[in-house]
Amino acid sequence: MKKTIIVFAFALIAACAPVKLLQPTQADADRGSQKFPGFSLSELNEGKSIYEAHCNKCHRFKVPESRDEMKWDMVIPKMAKKAKLDSVQESLVLKYVVTMSTAKTK
């Protein structure tokens, strides 16, 4: 019983740890611009900022690598409405999560 409580406590603490998002790099922007022509590092960073500011208000946000492009394409439009994002913000967030979903974690 004691071991179970200790394991549960560690799991709870780990679940409460803040999610650390990768800092976008020029390599990420280059990869993103293959899918979204003209997509820049500044737009990628802007998408990250919007994601951090709006997607953590109602629930813990997910790291972009947790979903693939198809899932993000379904999730972001619904969540953008709830977060009251305009179409430009929605597009930047979608491009950010899709691009970073294929980022190499270190």
MMTF fields as JSON, N, C-alpha, C and O atoms, coordinates in Angstrom:
{
  "mmtfVersion": "1.0.0",
  "mmtfProducer": "UNKNOWN",
  "numBonds": 423,
  "numAtoms": 424,
  "numGroups": 106,
  "numChains": 1,
  "numModels": 1,
  "chainsPerModel": [1],
  "groupsPerChain": [106],
  "chainIdList": ["A"],
  "bondAtomList": [4, 2, 8, 6, 12, 10, 16, 14, 20, 18, 24, 22, 28, 26, 32, 30, 36, 34, 40, 38, 44, 42, 48, 46, 52, 50, 56, 54, 60, 58, 64, 62, 68, 66, 72, 70, 76, 74, 80, 78, 84, 82, 88, 86, 92, 90, 96, 94, 100, 98, 104, 102, 108, 106, 112, 110, 116, 114, 120, 118, 124, 122, 128, 126, 132, 130, 136, 134, 140, 138, 144, 142, 148, 146, 152, 150, 156, 154, 160, 158, 164, 162, 168, 166, 172, 170, 176, 174, 180, 178, 184, 182, 188, 186, 192, 190, 196, 194, 200, 198, 204, 202, 208, 206, 212, 210, 216, 214, 220, 218, 224, 222, 228, 226, 232, 230, 236, 234, 240, 238, 244, 242, 248, 246, 252, 250, 256, 254, 260, 258, 264, 262, 268, 266, 272, 270, 276, 274, 280, 278, 284, 282, 288, 286, 292, 290, 296, 294, 300, 298, 304, 302, 308, 306, 312, 310, 316, 314, 320, 318, 324, 322, 328, 326, 332, 330, 336, 334, 340, 338, 344, 342, 348, 346, 352, 350, 356, 354, 360, 358, 364, 362, 368, 366, 372, 370, 376, 374, 380, 378, 384, 382, 388, 386, 392, 390, 396, 394, 400, 398, 404, 402, 408, 406, 412, 410, 416, 414, 420, 418],
  "bondOrderList": [1, 1, 1, 1, 1, 1, 1, 1, 1, 1, 1, 1, 1, 1, 1, 1, 1, 1, 1, 1, 1, 1, 1, 1, 1, 1, 1, 1, 1, 1, 1, 1, 1, 1, 1, 1, 1, 1, 1, 1, 1, 1, 1, 1, 1, 1, 1, 1, 1, 1, 1, 1, 1, 1, 1, 1, 1, 1, 1, 1, 1, 1, 1, 1, 1, 1, 1, 1, 1, 1, 1, 1, 1, 1, 1, 1, 1, 1, 1, 1, 1, 1, 1, 1, 1, 1, 1, 1, 1, 1, 1, 1, 1, 1, 1, 1, 1, 1, 1, 1, 1, 1, 1, 1, 1],
  "groupList": [{"groupName": "MET", "atomNameList": ["N", "CA", "C", "O"], "elementList": ["N", "C", "C", "O"], "formalChargeList": [0, 0, 0, 0], "bondAtomList": [1, 0, 2, 1, 3, 2], "bondOrderList": [1, 1, 2], "singleLetterCode": "M", "chemCompType": "L-PEPTIDE LINKING"}, {"groupName": "LYS", "atomNameList": ["N", "CA", "C", "O"], "elementList": ["N", "C", "C", "O"], "formalChargeList": [0, 0, 0, 0], "bondAtomList": [1, 0, 2, 1, 3, 2], "bondOrderList": [1, 1, 2], "singleLetterCode": "K", "chemCompType": "L-PEPTIDE LINKING"}, {"groupName": "THR", "atomNameList": ["N", "CA", "C", "O"], "elementList": ["N", "C", "C", "O"], "formalChargeList": [0, 0, 0, 0], "bondAtomList": [1, 0, 2, 1, 3, 2], "bondOrderList": [1, 1, 2], "singleLetterCode": "T", "chemCompType": "L-PEPTIDE LINKING"}, {"groupName": "ILE", "atomNameList": ["N", "CA", "C", "O"], "elementList": ["N", "C", "C", "O"], "formalChargeList": [0, 0, 0, 0], "bondAtomList": [1, 0, 2, 1, 3, 2], "bondOrderList": [1, 1, 2], "singleLetterCode": "I", "chemCompType": "L-PEPTIDE LINKING"}, {"groupName": "VAL", "atomNameList": ["N", "CA", "C", "O"], "elementList": ["N", "C", "C", "O"], "formalChargeList": [0, 0, 0, 0], "bondAtomList": [1, 0, 2, 1, 3, 2], "bondOrderList": [1, 1, 2], "singleLetterCode": "V", "chemCompType": "L-PEPTIDE LINKING"}, {"groupName": "PHE", "atomNameList": ["N", "CA", "C", "O"], "elementList": ["N", "C", "C", "O"], "formalChargeList": [0, 0, 0, 0], "bondAtomList": [1, 0, 2, 1, 3, 2], "bondOrderList": [1, 1, 2], "singleLetterCode": "F", "chemCompType": "L-PEPTIDE LINKING"}, {"groupName": "ALA", "atomNameList": ["N", "CA", "C", "O"], "elementList": ["N", "C", "C", "O"], "formalChargeList": [0, 0, 0, 0], "bondAtomList": [1, 0, 2, 1, 3, 2], "bondOrderList": [1, 1, 2], "singleLetterCode": "A", "chemCompType": "L-PEPTIDE LINKING"}, {"groupName": "LEU", "atomNameList": ["N", "CA", "C", "O"], "elementList": ["N", "C", "C", "O"], "formalChargeList": [0, 0, 0, 0], "bondAtomList": [1, 0, 2, 1, 3, 2], "bondOrderList": [1, 1, 2], "singleLetterCode": "L", "chemCompType": "L-PEPTIDE LINKING"}, {"groupName": "CYS", "atomNameList": ["N", "CA", "C", "O"], "elementList": ["N", "C", "C", "O"], "formalChargeList": [0, 0, 0, 0], "bondAtomList": [1, 0, 2, 1, 3, 2], "bondOrderList": [1, 1, 2], "singleLetterCode": "C", "chemCompType": "L-PEPTIDE LINKING"}, {"groupName": "PRO", "atomNameList": ["N", "CA", "C", "O"], "elementList": ["N", "C", "C", "O"], "formalChargeList": [0, 0, 0, 0], "bondAtomList": [1, 0, 2, 1, 3, 2], "bondOrderList": [1, 1, 2], "singleLetterCode": "P", "chemCompType": "L-PEPTIDE LINKING"}, {"groupName": "GLN", "atomNameList": ["N", "CA", "C", "O"], "elementList": ["N", "C", "C", "O"], "formalChargeList": [0, 0, 0, 0], "bondAtomList": [1, 0, 2, 1, 3, 2], "bondOrderList": [1, 1, 2], "singleLetterCode": "Q", "chemCompType": "L-PEPTIDE LINKING"}, {"groupName": "ASP", "atomNameList": ["N", "CA", "C", "O"], "elementList": ["N", "C", "C", "O"], "formalChargeList": [0, 0, 0, 0], "bondAtomList": [1, 0, 2, 1, 3, 2], "bondOrderList": [1, 1, 2], "singleLetterCode": "D", "chemCompType": "L-PEPTIDE LINKING"}, {"groupName": "ARG", "atomNameList": ["N", "CA", "C", "O"], "elementList": ["N", "C", "C", "O"], "formalChargeList": [0, 0, 0, 0], "bondAtomList": [1, 0, 2, 1, 3, 2], "bondOrderList": [1, 1, 2], "singleLetterCode": "R", "chemCompType": "L-PEPTIDE LINKING"}, {"groupName": "GLY", "atomNameList": ["N", "CA", "C", "O"], "elementList": ["N", "C", "C", "O"], "formalChargeList": [0, 0, 0, 0], "bondAtomList": [1, 0, 2, 1, 3, 2], "bondOrderList": [1, 1, 2], "singleLetterCode": "G", "chemCompType": "PEPTIDE LINKING"}, {"groupName": "SER", "atomNameList": ["N", "CA", "C", "O"], "elementList": ["N", "C", "C", "O"], "formalChargeList": [0, 0, 0, 0], "bondAtomList": [1, 0, 2, 1, 3, 2], "bondOrderList": [1, 1, 2], "singleLetterCode": "S", "chemCompType": "L-PEPTIDE LINKING"}, {"groupName": "GLU", "atomNameList": ["N", "CA", "C", "O"], "elementList": ["N", "C", "C", "O"], "formalChargeList": [0, 0, 0, 0], "bondAtomList": [1, 0, 2, 1, 3, 2], "bondOrderList": [1, 1, 2], "singleLetterCode": "E", "chemCompType": "L-PEPTIDE LINKING"}, {"groupName": "ASN", "atomNameList": ["N", "CA", "C", "O"], "elementList": ["N", "C", "C", "O"], "formalChargeList": [0, 0, 0, 0], "bondAtomList": [1, 0, 2, 1, 3, 2], "bondOrderList": [1, 1, 2], "singleLetterCode": "N", "chemCompType": "L-PEPTIDE LINKING"}, {"groupName": "TYR", "atomNameList": ["N", "CA", "C", "O"], "elementList": ["N", "C", "C", "O"], "formalChargeList": [0, 0, 0, 0], "bondAtomList": [1, 0, 2, 1, 3, 2], "bondOrderList": [1, 1, 2], "singleLetterCode": "Y", "chemCompType": "L-PEPTIDE LINKING"}, {"groupName": "HIS", "atomNameList": ["N", "CA", "C", "O"], "elementList": ["N", "C", "C", "O"], "formalChargeList": [0, 0, 0, 0], "bondAtomList": [1, 0, 2, 1, 3, 2], "bondOrderList": [1, 1, 2], "singleLetterCode": "H", "chemCompType": "L-PEPTIDE LINKING"}, {"groupName": "TRP", "atomNameList": ["N", "CA", "C", "O"], "elementList": ["N", "C", "C", "O"], "formalChargeList": [0, 0, 0, 0], "bondAtomList": [1, 0, 2, 1, 3, 2], "bondOrderList": [1, 1, 2], "singleLetterCode": "W", "chemCompType": "L-PEPTIDE LINKING"}],
  "groupTypeList": [0, 1, 1, 2, 3, 3, 4, 5, 6, 5, 6, 7, 3, 6, 6, 8, 6, 9, 4, 1, 7, 7, 10, 9, 2, 10, 6, 11, 6, 11, 12, 13, 14, 10, 1, 5, 9, 13, 5, 14, 7, 14, 15, 7, 16, 15, 13, 1, 14, 3, 17, 15, 6, 18, 8, 16, 1, 8, 18, 12, 5, 1, 4, 9, 15, 14, 12, 11, 15, 0, 1, 19, 11, 0, 4, 3, 9, 1, 0, 6, 1, 1, 6, 1, 7, 11, 14, 4, 10, 15, 14, 7, 4, 7, 1, 17, 4, 4, 2, 0, 14, 2, 6, 1, 2, 1],
  "groupIdList": [1, 2, 3, 4, 5, 6, 7, 8, 9, 10, 11, 12, 13, 14, 15, 16, 17, 18, 19, 20, 21, 22, 23, 24, 25, 26, 27, 28, 29, 30, 31, 32, 33, 34, 35, 36, 37, 38, 39, 40, 41, 42, 43, 44, 45, 46, 47, 48, 49, 50, 51, 52, 53, 54, 55, 56, 57, 58, 59, 60, 61, 62, 63, 64, 65, 66, 67, 68, 69, 70, 71, 72, 73, 74, 75, 76, 77, 78, 79, 80, 81, 82, 83, 84, 85, 86, 87, 88, 89, 90, 91, 92, 93, 94, 95, 96, 97, 98, 99, 100, 101, 102, 103, 104, 105, 106],
  "secStructList": [7, 2, 2, 2, 2, 2, 2, 2, 2, 2, 2, 2, 2, 2, 2, 2, 1, 7, 7, 7, 7, 7, 7, 7, 7, 2, 2, 2, 2, 2, 2, 2, 2, 2, 2, 1, 6, 6, 7, 7, 2, 2, 2, 2, 2, 2, 2, 2, 2, 2, 2, 2, 2, 2, 6, 6, 1, 1, 1, 7, 7, 7, 7, 4, 4, 4, 1, 7, 2, 2, 2, 2, 2, 2, 2, 2, 2, 2, 2, 2, 2, 2, 6, 6, 7, 7, 2, 2, 2, 2, 2, 2, 2, 2, 2, 2, 2, 2, 2, 2, 6, 6, 7, 7, 7, 7],
  "xCoordList": [0.829, 0.0, 0.87, 0.59, 1.929, 2.82, 3.487, 3.609, 3.917, 4.559, 3.58, 3.956, 2.346, 1.323, 1.116, 1.005, 1.065, 0.878, 2.072, 1.9, 3.273, 4.479, 4.504, 4.787, 4.214, 4.179, 3.119, 3.367, 1.948, 0.874, 1.293, 1.011, 1.956, 2.403, 3.397, 3.299, 4.35, 5.312, 4.626, 4.964, 3.68, 2.939, 2.154, 2.097, 1.558, 0.793, 1.702, 1.356, 2.851, 3.81, 4.294, 4.381, 4.606, 5.064, 3.987, 4.294, 2.746, 1.639, 1.427, 0.919, 1.806, 1.617, 2.779, 2.698, 3.844, 5.005, 4.617, 3.854, 5.137, 4.793, 5.326, 6.382, 4.584, 4.99, 6.031, 5.818, 7.141, 8.218, 8.144, 8.315, 7.887, 7.835, 9.218, 9.976, 9.536, 10.807, 10.818, 9.794, 11.966, 12.123, 12.311, 13.241, 11.453, 11.604, 12.945, 13.456, 13.489, 14.761, 14.539, 13.455, 15.581, 15.49, 15.263, 14.559, 15.851, 15.637, 14.159, 13.63, 13.493, 12.056, 11.283, 10.381, 11.647, 10.968, 11.172, 10.247, 12.384, 12.659, 11.805, 11.264, 11.686, 10.845, 9.38, 8.665, 8.94, 7.562, 7.268, 6.164, 8.269, 8.033, 7.91, 7.438, 8.33, 8.099, 6.612, 6.093, 5.938, 4.494, 3.701, 2.665, 4.209, 3.539, 4.507, 5.242, 4.518, 5.488, 5.507, 4.467, 6.727, 6.906, 6.817, 6.991, 6.551, 6.431, 7.794, 8.791, 7.829, 9.101, 9.271, 8.329, 10.489, 10.783, 10.001, 9.538, 9.851, 9.089, 7.621, 7.007, 7.053, 5.667, 5.558, 4.575, 6.576, 6.599, 6.627, 5.913, 7.46, 7.529, 6.237, 5.816, 5.608, 4.329, 3.252, 2.45, 3.241, 2.305, 2.526, 1.57, 3.787, 4.12, 3.613, 3.038, 3.818, 3.367, 1.854, 1.353, 1.136, -0.335, -0.752, -1.644, -0.106, -0.4, -0.188, -1.028, 0.934, 1.231, 0.238, -0.169, -0.149, -1.026, -2.476, -3.163, -2.947, -4.371, -4.709, -5.802, -3.799, -4.139, -3.886, -4.082, -3.462, -3.205, -4.186, -4.082, -5.124, -6.086, -7.128, -7.444, -7.662, -8.753, -8.267, -8.942, -7.123, -6.585, -5.089, -4.56, -4.41, -2.968, -2.778, -3.429, -1.878, -1.669, -0.799, -0.072, -0.894, -0.137, 1.1, 1.072, 2.173, 3.334, 2.945, 2.238, 3.389, 2.986, 3.28, 2.551, 4.344, 4.707, 3.7, 3.769, 2.77, 1.808, 0.711, -0.028, 0.61, -0.412, 0.216, 1.219, -0.388, 0.092, -0.713, -1.656, -0.321, -0.955, -2.465, -3.224, -2.897, -4.325, -5.115, -6.187, -4.588, -5.272, -5.287, -6.308, -4.152, -4.11, -5.093, -5.729, -5.218, -6.17, -7.607, -8.44, -7.897, -9.247, -9.4, -10.459, -8.351, -8.431, -8.376, -9.187, -7.435, -7.187, -8.405, -8.711, -9.118, -10.288, -11.335, -11.919, -11.564, -12.538, -12.046, -12.794, -10.792, -10.239, -10.059, -10.192, -9.761, -9.583, -10.879, -10.863, -11.995, -13.303, -13.516, -13.917, -13.244, -13.437, -12.508, -12.881, -11.298, -10.316, -10.505, -9.79, -11.48, -11.78, -10.569, -10.266, -9.898, -8.792, -9.345, -10.32, -8.726, -9.141, -8.492, -7.703, -8.826, -8.354, -6.833, -6.224, -6.221, -4.761, -4.101, -3.151, -4.599, -4.056, -4.244, -3.332, -5.419, -5.689, -4.701, -4.163, -4.466, -3.544, -2.12, -1.428, -1.687, -0.34, -0.183, 0.845, -1.195, -1.139, -1.115, -0.322, -1.97, -2.003, -0.656, -0.134, -0.1, 1.202, 2.291, 3.183, 2.209, 3.188, 3.108, 4.122, 1.921, 1.82, 2.115, 2.724, 1.688, 1.97, 3.475, 4.044, 4.113, 5.557, 6.311, 7.198, 5.959, 6.69, 6.316, 7.004, 5.236, 4.868, 5.892, 5.951, 6.691, 7.728, 9.124, 10.12, 9.202, 10.504, 11.209, 10.575, 12.497, 13.305, 13.536, 14.147, 13.053, 13.27, 14.66, 15.187, 15.235, 16.604, 16.581, 17.635],
  "yCoordList": [-1.195, 0.0, 1.254, 2.216, 1.229, 2.373, 2.652, 3.804, 1.573, 1.719, 2.313, 3.161, 1.875, 2.379, 3.874, 4.619, 4.309, 5.734, 6.535, 7.615, 6.022, 6.72, 6.81, 7.874, 5.711, 5.71, 6.684, 7.452, 6.655, 7.572, 9.024, 9.877, 9.315, 10.68, 11.159, 12.292, 10.309, 10.684, 10.897, 11.831, 10.05, 10.196, 11.498, 12.182, 11.839, 13.08, 14.291, 15.245, 14.258, 15.36, 15.492, 16.602, 14.381, 14.413, 14.962, 15.69, 14.628, 15.107, 16.6, 17.249, 17.148, 18.577, 19.422, 20.65, 18.785, 19.524, 20.308, 19.814, 21.52, 22.312, 21.672, 21.038, 21.847, 21.328, 22.278, 23.49, 21.741, 22.541, 22.43, 21.35, 23.559, 23.583, 23.87, 24.663, 23.216, 23.472, 24.881, 25.368, 25.533, 26.845, 26.625, 25.923, 27.207, 27.03, 27.562, 28.571, 26.872, 27.264, 27.553, 27.329, 28.051, 28.3, 26.988, 26.964, 25.91, 24.596, 24.205, 23.631, 24.515, 24.245, 25.089, 24.593, 26.369, 27.262, 26.783, 26.825, 26.33, 25.806, 24.574, 24.424, 23.696, 22.501, 22.909, 22.337, 23.894, 24.377, 25.033, 24.914, 25.733, 26.428, 25.458, 25.839, 24.212, 23.204, 22.886, 22.629, 22.906, 22.643, 23.929, 23.935, 25.02, 26.324, 27.321, 28.004, 27.417, 28.281, 29.706, 30.328, 30.195, 31.55, 31.654, 32.74, 30.557, 30.552, 30.862, 30.221, 31.849, 32.325, 31.951, 31.525, 32.123, 31.863, 32.818, 32.42, 34.068, 35.014, 34.601, 34.752, 34.087, 33.599, 32.347, 32.162, 31.5, 30.294, 30.675, 30.089, 31.661, 32.134, 32.817, 32.693, 33.537, 34.179, 33.119, 33.26, 32.07, 30.969, 30.315, 29.964, 30.152, 29.577, 30.483, 30.001, 31.781, 32.736, 32.7, 32.712, 32.657, 32.591, 31.277, 31.253, 30.195, 28.871, 28.879, 28.39, 29.434, 29.49, 30.373, 30.045, 31.484, 32.443, 31.978, 32.268, 31.263, 30.928, 29.47, 29.175, 28.571, 27.146, 26.556, 25.359, 27.375, 26.893, 27.513, 27.273, 28.298, 28.962, 27.992, 28.015, 27.147, 26.243, 24.841, 24.113, 24.461, 23.116, 23.155, 24.116, 22.113, 22.033, 21.808, 20.952, 22.587, 22.359, 21.142, 20.687, 20.639, 19.459, 19.915, 20.926, 19.169, 19.461, 19.121, 18.139, 19.908, 19.651, 18.235, 17.698, 17.63, 16.277, 15.223, 14.074, 15.603, 14.622, 14.263, 13.3, 15.032, 14.761, 14.898, 15.589, 14.235, 14.383, 15.483, 16.039, 15.777, 16.871, 16.688, 17.645, 15.477, 15.23, 15.553, 16.156, 15.154, 15.446, 16.944, 17.491, 17.613, 19.066, 19.784, 20.756, 19.309, 19.918, 19.821, 20.663, 18.812, 18.668, 19.471, 20.046, 19.508, 20.128, 21.656, 22.327, 22.198, 23.649, 24.483, 25.439, 24.184, 25.017, 25.062, 26.112, 23.931, 23.9, 24.72, 25.513, 24.525, 25.228, 26.722, 27.548, 27.066, 28.478, 29.25, 30.391, 28.62, 29.251, 29.498, 30.588, 28.474, 28.593, 29.642, 30.337, 29.757, 30.718, 32.108, 33.05, 32.223, 33.491, 34.042, 35.234, 33.136, 33.546, 33.989, 33.421, 35.002, 35.388, 34.421, 33.559, 34.567, 33.601, 33.628, 32.593, 34.793, 34.893, 34.163, 33.405, 34.389, 33.708, 32.196, 31.426, 31.784, 30.353, 29.734, 28.655, 30.418, 29.921, 29.811, 28.826, 30.821, 30.793, 29.652, 28.974, 29.444, 28.348, 27.003, 26.126, 26.841, 25.58, 25.314, 24.201, 26.323, 26.152, 25.837, 25.029, 26.478, 26.21, 24.752, 24.055, 24.292, 22.926, 21.864, 20.839, 22.1, 21.13, 21.068, 19.982, 22.224, 22.258, 21.606, 20.781, 21.975, 21.467, 20.03, 19.391, 19.518, 18.12, 17.154, 15.989, 17.639, 16.798, 17.197, 16.733, 18.057, 18.494, 17.328, 16.447, 17.343, 16.313, 16.757, 17.799, 15.978, 16.302, 15.848, 14.855, 16.599, 16.283, 15.527, 15.173],
  "zCoordList": [0.0, 0.0, 0.0, -0.714, 0.812, 0.909, -0.444, -0.861, -1.125, -2.435, -3.443, -4.253, -3.395, -4.312, -4.115, -5.089, -2.881, -2.593, -3.089, -3.654, -2.887, -3.338, -4.86, -5.411, -5.538, -7.005, -7.506, -8.436, -6.894, -7.286, -7.071, -7.914, -5.966, -5.672, -6.726, -7.198, -7.1, -8.134, -9.482, -10.209, -9.812, -11.069, -11.08, -12.102, -9.964, -9.864, -10.015, -10.712, -9.373, -9.485, -10.922, -11.445, -11.561, -12.951, -13.872, -14.815, -13.617, -14.452, -14.303, -15.217, -13.17, -12.918, -13.423, -13.42, -13.849, -14.338, -15.587, -16.417, -15.724, -16.9, -18.178, -18.179, -19.257, -20.555, -21.13, -21.159, -21.58, -22.151, -23.664, -24.23, -24.312, -25.767, -26.326, -25.768, -27.435, -28.1, -28.672, -29.151, -28.625, -29.247, -30.746, -31.147, -31.584, -33.029, -33.531, -33.044, -34.498, -35.107, -36.59, -37.129, -37.226, -38.665, -39.416, -40.426, -38.931, -39.567, -39.509, -40.46, -38.388, -38.274, -39.284, -39.959, -39.382, -40.327, -41.764, -42.576, -42.07, -43.416, -43.697, -44.792, -42.71, -42.854, -43.026, -43.848, -42.251, -42.352, -43.687, -44.219, -44.233, -45.505, -46.677, -47.747, -46.485, -47.525, -47.62, -48.706, -46.49, -46.446, -46.661, -47.327, -46.082, -46.148, -46.787, -46.074, -48.119, -48.801, -48.233, -48.018, -48.0, -47.484, -45.969, -45.415, -45.299, -43.835, -43.226, -43.558, -42.333, -41.783, -40.312, -39.644, -39.835, -38.427, -37.53, -36.461, -37.949, -37.114, -37.021, -35.965, -38.105, -38.062, -37.186, -36.468, -37.257, -36.43, -34.946, -34.132, -34.609, -33.223, -32.796, -31.646, -33.716, -33.403, -33.138, -32.215, -33.944, -33.722, -32.37, -31.68, -31.993, -30.68, -29.565, -28.589, -29.701, -28.673, -28.497, -27.373, -29.602, -29.541, -28.883, -28.035, -29.28, -28.712, -27.2, -26.445, -26.769, -25.333, -24.582, -23.468, -25.188, -24.512, -24.43, -23.45, -25.446, -25.516, -25.221, -24.738, -25.502, -25.412, -24.033, -23.82, -23.116, -21.762, -20.769, -19.566, -21.256, -20.373, -19.84, -18.651, -20.696, -20.304, -19.962, -19.233, -20.472, -20.241, -20.463, -21.021, -20.029, -20.298, -21.787, -22.387, -22.377, -23.796, -24.026, -23.142, -25.222, -25.627, -26.388, -27.089, -26.247, -27.076, -28.513, -28.742, -29.474, -30.863, -31.344, -32.177, -30.823, -31.258, -30.806, -31.243, -29.937, -29.417, -30.415, -30.213, -31.482, -32.5, -33.885, -34.061, -34.852, -36.221, -36.921, -36.359, -38.145, -38.892, -39.019, -38.858, -39.305, -39.495, -38.214, -38.278, -37.074, -35.802, -35.529, -35.11, -35.765, -35.535, -36.458, -36.052, -37.698, -38.641, -38.133, -38.468, -37.336, -36.769, -35.474, -35.22, -34.662, -33.336, -33.383, -32.744, -34.129, -34.079, -34.476, -33.765, -35.563, -35.889, -34.77, -34.504, -34.123, -33.019, -31.834, -31.262, -31.476, -30.319, -30.606, -29.703, -31.848, -32.204, -31.987, -31.525, -32.322, -32.08, -30.597, -30.189, -29.793, -28.344, -27.742, -26.796, -28.289, -27.779, -28.386, -28.043, -29.295, -29.968, -30.741, -30.696, -31.443, -32.3, -33.64, -34.133, -34.232, -35.578, -36.573, -36.184, -37.847, -38.849, -39.014, -39.282, -38.856, -38.97, -37.804, -38.001, -36.598, -35.423, -35.534, -35.231, -35.966, -36.139, -37.118, -36.869, -38.228, -39.241, -38.688, -38.943, -37.934, -37.362, -36.358, -36.338, -35.533, -34.558, -35.281, -34.937, -36.272, -37.014, -37.686, -37.616, -38.33, -38.987, -37.964, -38.223, -36.807, -35.742, -35.281, -35.264, -34.91, -34.365, -35.42, -35.114, -36.651, -37.718, -37.974, -38.089, -38.062, -38.295, -37.145, -37.364, -35.929, -34.766, -34.412, -33.618, -34.992, -34.719, -35.303, -34.91, -36.231, -36.833, -36.363, -36.917, -35.341, -34.82, -34.144, -33.562, -34.231, -33.566, -32.129, -31.89, -31.179, -29.769, -29.359, -29.86, -28.44, -28.0, -26.714, -26.187]
}
